[in-house]
Amino acid sequence: MTHAIDIRSMSRVFGRSTALEDITLTVPEGSICGLLGRNGAGKTTLMSILAGQDRPSSGTVEVFGQNPFENEAALSRISFVRDNQRYPDGYRLHHVLRIAPEFAPNWNADVAAELVEGFRIPGKTPISKMSRGQLSSVAIVLALASRAPLTLLDEPYLGLDVTARGLFHNMLLRDYTEHPRTVVLSTHLIEESEALFDRVLIVDRGRVRADCGSEETSSLAFTVSGPTEAVERFSEGRTLLASHTVGSLKSATVRGTADADVRAQAQTLGASVSPATLQELVAGFGSDAAAPEPVRIRKGARA
Ligand SMILES: Nc1ncnc2c1ncn2[C@@H]1O[C@H](COP(=O)(O)OP(=O)(O)OP(=O)(O)O)[C@@H](O)[C@H]1O
């Protein structure tokens, strides 16, 4: 399998703060990977390094087999759109659309025009005066119309209304299907975006906590709920990622697979088991109770 991203033993330290610690991971070509984790988990730092805007303190990073840092050939294959994207003073939309193809060899003006119309991005307003959602819209136009082999989207949803979010999802999936590429998308809107992902990377405090295909997340953890005593008895000897108690009822996210034995045991105790949602997994792997060892499940990428 060809890897778009290959990271080995990579760390990024800022003074006394370790933003990324001993990261080893690969992302196969032709996948949409959700990069998920709590605030400060290390998502933006990871994307900046992949985009050649920062370099690791140790370890190696390869994008399509090359180190992206100060590497023009590698950077021409990467589109990185971040939430605080800056534009030159006085720039309006038409300036951006005119200059973008110079940096994006696969630029598609039809995709850009369709998105500009759908997002209702004003042509006359200077970019510096645009609303938060309009800025996100411009960033998404750049990201999708670039059709870069590696597209990095860091929190693309900030300020976007529900219609604009739907347009983004539809265009991403449509254009990705017609022109396959590798996309890494970080977001805190997990429920809304999870249908996009065929891979999921969960990071917390600079470390990879889970790395698997999206259809395999159900084997990482499950939720058990019921009377507090039943859930506590069921949880004995198991690894809890998180738990919540409301009145006499308790719900816990438990590491492992909910096989027939697990379900039967819960039922005997008067508790019930259901698959953990992706949101519960991210919250669980970001909790202080989560064990530090990463869970990796490697299978093929989407065809
Ligand atoms: N230039 C820097 N100097 C010092 N510390 C930094 C720097 N950049 C990032 N960090 C620290 O590295 C850690 C990871 O930050 P990062 O921005 O990558 O997190 P994130 O997962 O993108 O968070 P969020 O979801 O809040 O955007 C944080 O603790 C942050 O304070």
The ligand as an ORCA input file, in Angstrom:
! r2SCAN-3c Opt
* xyz 0 1
  N       4.517     27.963     18.855
  C       4.214     27.357     20.009
  N       4.891     27.660     21.137
  C       4.610     27.042     22.302
  N       3.666     26.094     22.442
  C       2.951     25.757     21.352
  C       3.187     26.367     20.080
  N       2.350     25.815     19.179
  C       1.609     24.914     19.859
  N       1.964     24.872     21.151
  C       1.422     24.012     22.200
  O       1.364     22.707     21.670
  C       0.185     22.041     22.107
  C      -0.590     21.550     20.901
  O      -1.156     22.690     20.235
  P      -2.010     22.530     18.909
  O      -2.335     23.907     18.424
  O      -1.295     21.648     17.969
  O      -3.331     21.809     19.453
  P      -4.716     21.492     18.706
  O      -4.969     20.037     18.878
  O      -4.677     22.014     17.315
  O      -5.733     22.305     19.606
  P      -7.156     23.009     19.275
  O      -8.158     21.907     19.075
  O      -7.424     23.787     20.506
  O      -6.961     23.862     18.054
  C      -0.584     23.029     22.965
  O      -0.284     22.764     24.310
  C      -0.027     24.366     22.550
  O      -0.069     25.286     23.603
*
